[in-house]
Amino acid sequence: MSFYSYKNADTLACPGTISGNATDGLTERICVQLERVYDSCLQQEQLDDVRVTITSYAQVVDSCGSQCGCSCQESIGSCRNNTPDTVPPTSPPVPPITFDSCRSTTTDGVISNLQIDRLCDRPCFARVRLTVDVPIDILFTDSRCVQYIGKAVIQVHKDVLLSLPDESIVPYKIESMVSAICVSGVYEGNNRFRMTVCVTVVLKVLAKVEVLIPSYGFCTVPPCEEFAENVCDEPRLTSYPRINTTSSETGIRKAAFRRLIGILRLAILAAFFQGFT
């Protein structure tokens, strides 16, 4: 079963939500090694008229009967994870070439030309200038309706402010997480495309550190649960109806209080009218 399966619910030795006092069950302080994020920032922008040159290409497996406009969703047999299967090209693309789409192939950007200048008037901050390479796949079709996928790179230049830790034995590093989605594109010749791209870049200042944290102890790993479409394994209603004693007792107390108020009102009215007689 999973950590989060209903069969494994409310187990103190498994991850999950905390109810009650969070300090209950803490047994020790432990030292863990991890990557700490000292600072991070995100920028998303539309780049117009970006020119990229494909460095290599492959031919898409034809499962549409060489019909123009056949998409990956239509050729389910040749697609895995929404990515077309490819083979080495049997022939070069025949012009005219039509741009179909493009997208980033990984979330890991490649940083180059890194320049860091600390600011005297803002302690712990620095001006960070760098170039981020965003790898992309470009899908295009030639005049024979044969589809190809080409490899290319979009370069994005950044000039930002980031908070940096002080110099130490353990060095910090700057990493990037990227995403690119093409809006439109045109083939210009010589393996070059001109495109409009929406690019997202996340910059992070990281360092591998050892942190002391409180611990509830080791996790108890539950056994795997085999998948089975058995409705009897699903949580069902209880065999007999249950009474919520808390709400029932509260209702009884409220009813008794209302009766007492009614008796007091009658006694007050009786004394009031008795004064006139």
C-alpha positions as CSV (number, residue, x, y, z in Angstrom):
1,M,0.0,0.0,0.0
2,S,1.0,3.6,-0.2
3,F,2.0,6.0,2.5
4,Y,-1.2,7.8,1.8
5,S,-3.5,4.8,1.3
6,Y,-6.6,4.8,3.5
7,K,-5.4,1.4,4.7
8,N,-2.4,3.1,6.1
9,A,-4.1,6.2,7.5
10,D,-3.2,7.7,10.9
11,T,0.1,5.9,11.1
12,L,2.6,7.9,13.2
13,A,5.6,6.5,11.5
14,C,4.5,7.7,8.0
15,P,4.4,11.1,6.4
16,G,1.1,13.0,6.5
17,T,-0.8,15.8,8.1
18,I,-0.2,16.7,11.8
19,S,-3.1,16.9,14.2
20,G,-2.7,18.0,17.7
21,N,0.6,19.1,19.2
22,A,3.4,18.9,16.6
23,T,6.0,18.3,19.2
24,D,4.5,15.0,20.3
25,G,6.5,12.1,19.0
26,L,9.8,14.1,18.5
27,T,12.6,11.7,19.5
28,E,15.9,13.3,18.5
29,R,17.8,16.0,16.5
30,I,19.3,14.6,13.4
31,C,21.8,16.0,10.8
32,V,20.6,15.7,7.2
33,Q,22.5,16.7,4.0
34,L,20.5,18.6,1.4
35,E,20.6,21.4,-1.1
36,R,19.4,24.6,0.5
37,V,17.8,27.3,-1.7
38,Y,19.3,30.6,-0.6
39,D,17.4,32.6,-3.2
40,S,15.3,32.1,-6.3
41,C,13.5,34.2,-8.9
42,L,11.3,33.5,-11.9
43,Q,10.9,35.4,-15.2
44,Q,8.5,34.7,-18.0
45,E,8.7,36.6,-21.2
46,Q,7.7,36.4,-24.8
47,L,10.6,36.5,-27.3
48,D,9.6,37.7,-30.7
49,D,11.6,37.0,-33.9
50,V,14.0,34.6,-32.2
51,R,16.2,32.9,-34.8
52,V,17.6,29.5,-34.1
53,T,19.5,27.0,-36.2
54,I,18.9,23.3,-35.9
55,T,22.1,21.3,-35.4
56,S,20.6,17.8,-36.2
57,Y,17.3,16.3,-37.1
58,A,15.5,13.0,-37.3
59,Q,12.5,11.7,-39.2
60,V,9.2,11.1,-37.5
61,V,7.8,7.6,-37.9
62,D,4.9,7.8,-40.4
63,S,1.7,6.2,-39.1
64,C,-0.7,8.5,-40.9
65,G,-0.3,7.3,-44.4
66,S,1.7,10.4,-45.4
67,Q,-1.2,12.7,-44.8
68,C,-0.4,16.4,-44.2
69,G,-1.7,17.7,-40.9
70,C,-1.4,14.4,-39.1
71,S,-0.6,15.2,-35.5
72,C,0.9,13.3,-32.7
73,Q,-2.5,12.9,-31.1
74,E,-3.9,11.3,-34.2
75,S,-0.9,8.9,-34.7
76,I,-1.3,7.3,-31.3
77,G,0.6,4.2,-32.4
78,S,3.8,6.1,-33.0
79,C,3.7,8.4,-30.0
80,R,4.8,7.8,-26.4
81,N,4.2,10.4,-23.8
82,N,3.0,12.8,-26.5
83,T,6.5,12.6,-28.2
84,P,6.7,11.1,-31.7
85,D,8.9,8.2,-32.4
86,T,11.8,9.0,-34.7
87,V,14.2,7.2,-37.0
88,P,17.4,8.3,-38.8
89,P,16.3,10.3,-41.8
90,T,16.1,8.4,-45.1
91,S,16.4,11.6,-47.1
92,P,16.9,15.3,-46.4
93,P,13.8,17.5,-46.1
94,V,12.4,18.8,-49.5
95,P,11.5,22.5,-49.5
96,P,9.2,24.3,-49.0
97,I,9.3,23.5,-45.3
98,T,6.5,24.3,-42.9
99,F,7.0,25.0,-39.2
100,D,4.6,22.9,-37.0
101,S,5.6,23.5,-33.4
102,C,8.4,23.5,-30.9
103,R,8.9,23.0,-27.2
104,S,11.6,22.6,-24.6
105,T,13.1,19.1,-24.2
106,T,14.2,19.4,-20.6
107,T,13.7,21.6,-17.5
108,D,17.5,21.9,-16.9
109,G,19.0,25.0,-18.5
110,V,22.7,25.3,-19.3
111,I,24.3,28.5,-17.8
112,S,27.2,30.2,-19.4
113,N,28.9,33.6,-19.3
114,L,28.2,33.9,-15.6
115,Q,29.3,37.2,-14.0
116,I,28.6,38.0,-10.4
117,D,29.2,41.5,-8.9
118,R,28.4,42.0,-5.3
119,L,26.7,45.3,-4.3
120,C,28.4,47.5,-1.7
121,D,25.2,49.4,-0.9
122,R,23.1,46.2,-0.5
123,P,24.7,43.6,1.6
124,C,24.2,40.0,0.6
125,F,22.9,41.1,-2.8
126,A,24.7,40.8,-6.1
127,R,24.1,41.6,-9.7
128,V,24.1,38.3,-11.6
129,R,24.5,38.3,-15.4
130,L,24.4,35.1,-17.4
131,T,23.2,33.3,-20.5
132,V,20.8,30.4,-20.2
133,D,20.6,27.9,-23.0
134,V,17.1,26.3,-23.5
135,P,17.2,23.1,-25.5
136,I,14.2,22.7,-27.8
137,D,12.7,20.3,-30.4
138,I,11.3,21.8,-33.5
139,L,8.7,19.8,-35.4
140,F,8.4,20.7,-39.1
141,T,7.0,19.2,-42.4
142,D,8.5,19.2,-45.8
143,S,6.7,19.4,-49.2
144,R,6.1,15.6,-49.2
145,C,4.3,15.8,-45.9
146,V,7.2,14.0,-44.2
147,Q,7.7,15.2,-40.6
148,Y,11.1,15.9,-39.0
149,I,12.2,16.9,-35.5
150,G,15.2,19.2,-35.2
151,K,17.4,19.9,-32.2
152,A,18.1,23.6,-31.4
153,V,18.9,25.9,-28.6
154,I,17.4,29.2,-27.5
155,Q,19.7,31.6,-25.7
156,V,18.2,33.9,-23.0
157,H,20.3,36.6,-21.4
158,K,19.5,37.5,-17.8
159,D,20.6,40.5,-15.7
160,V,19.0,40.2,-12.2
161,L,19.6,40.8,-8.5
162,L,19.9,37.8,-6.2
163,S,20.8,37.3,-2.6
164,L,24.0,35.3,-2.2
165,P,25.5,33.7,0.9
166,D,28.9,34.7,2.2
167,E,32.0,32.9,1.0
168,S,32.7,29.6,2.7
169,I,34.4,26.3,2.4
170,V,31.3,24.8,0.8
171,P,30.7,26.8,-2.4
172,Y,27.3,27.9,-3.6
173,K,26.1,27.5,-7.2
174,I,23.5,29.0,-9.5
175,E,21.2,26.7,-11.4
176,S,18.4,27.3,-13.8
177,M,15.1,25.6,-14.6
178,V,13.6,26.4,-18.0
179,S,10.5,25.9,-20.2
180,A,9.8,27.1,-23.7
181,I,6.6,26.9,-25.8
182,C,6.5,28.2,-29.3
183,V,3.6,30.4,-30.4
184,S,4.5,30.6,-34.1
185,G,7.4,30.1,-36.5
186,V,8.6,30.4,-40.1
187,Y,11.4,28.5,-41.9
188,E,13.9,31.0,-43.4
189,G,16.3,28.5,-45.1
190,N,19.7,27.1,-44.2
191,N,18.3,25.1,-41.3
192,R,17.2,28.3,-39.6
193,F,13.8,29.1,-38.1
194,R,12.3,32.5,-36.9
195,M,9.9,32.0,-34.0
196,T,7.9,33.6,-31.3
197,V,8.5,31.8,-28.1
198,C,7.2,32.0,-24.5
199,V,10.2,31.3,-22.2
200,T,10.1,30.7,-18.5
201,V,13.4,30.8,-16.5
202,V,13.8,30.1,-12.8
203,L,17.2,30.9,-11.3
204,K,18.2,29.4,-8.0
205,V,21.1,29.9,-5.6
206,L,21.9,26.5,-4.1
207,A,24.5,25.0,-1.7
208,K,24.9,21.5,-0.3
209,V,24.7,21.9,3.4
210,E,24.2,19.9,6.6
211,V,21.1,21.0,8.6
212,L,20.1,20.0,12.1
213,I,16.4,19.2,12.3
214,P,14.0,17.6,14.8
215,S,12.9,14.1,13.9
216,Y,10.0,11.7,14.6
217,G,12.3,8.8,13.8
218,F,12.5,6.6,10.7
219,C,9.6,6.0,8.4
220,T,7.9,2.6,8.4
221,V,7.6,1.7,4.7
222,P,4.3,-0.1,4.0
223,P,4.1,-3.1,1.7
224,C,3.1,-2.5,-1.9
225,E,-0.5,-2.8,-2.7
226,E,-1.3,-4.8,-5.9
227,F,-3.7,-3.0,-8.2
228,A,-7.1,-4.7,-8.3
229,E,-10.5,-3.5,-9.4
230,N,-12.2,-4.9,-6.3
231,V,-15.0,-2.8,-5.0
232,C,-14.9,-4.7,-1.7
233,D,-11.5,-3.2,-1.0
234,E,-12.9,0.3,-1.1
235,P,-14.1,2.0,2.2
236,R,-17.7,1.3,2.8
237,L,-20.4,2.4,5.2
238,T,-20.3,1.0,8.8
239,S,-22.4,-2.0,9.6
240,Y,-24.5,-0.3,12.1
241,P,-25.6,3.4,12.6
242,R,-23.5,5.3,15.1
243,I,-24.5,8.0,17.5
244,N,-22.5,11.1,17.9
245,T,-22.5,11.2,21.7
246,T,-21.0,14.7,21.8
247,S,-23.7,16.3,19.7
248,S,-26.4,14.3,21.5
249,E,-25.3,15.4,24.9
250,T,-25.0,19.0,23.7
251,G,-28.6,18.8,22.4
252,I,-29.9,17.4,25.7
253,R,-28.3,20.3,27.6
254,K,-29.7,22.9,25.3
255,A,-33.2,21.4,25.6
256,A,-33.0,21.4,29.4
257,F,-31.8,25.0,29.4
258,R,-34.7,26.1,27.2
259,R,-37.2,24.4,29.5
260,L,-35.7,26.2,32.5
261,I,-36.0,29.5,30.8
262,G,-39.6,28.8,30.0
263,I,-40.4,27.9,33.7
264,L,-38.7,31.2,34.9
265,R,-40.8,33.2,32.4
266,L,-44.0,31.6,33.7
267,A,-43.0,32.3,37.3
268,I,-42.3,36.0,36.5
269,L,-45.6,36.4,34.7
270,A,-47.5,34.8,37.6
271,A,-45.9,37.1,40.2
272,F,-46.6,40.1,38.0
273,F,-50.3,39.4,37.7
274,Q,-50.6,38.4,41.4
275,G,-49.4,42.0,42.3
276,F,-52.6,43.5,40.6
277,T,-55.0,41.2,42.6
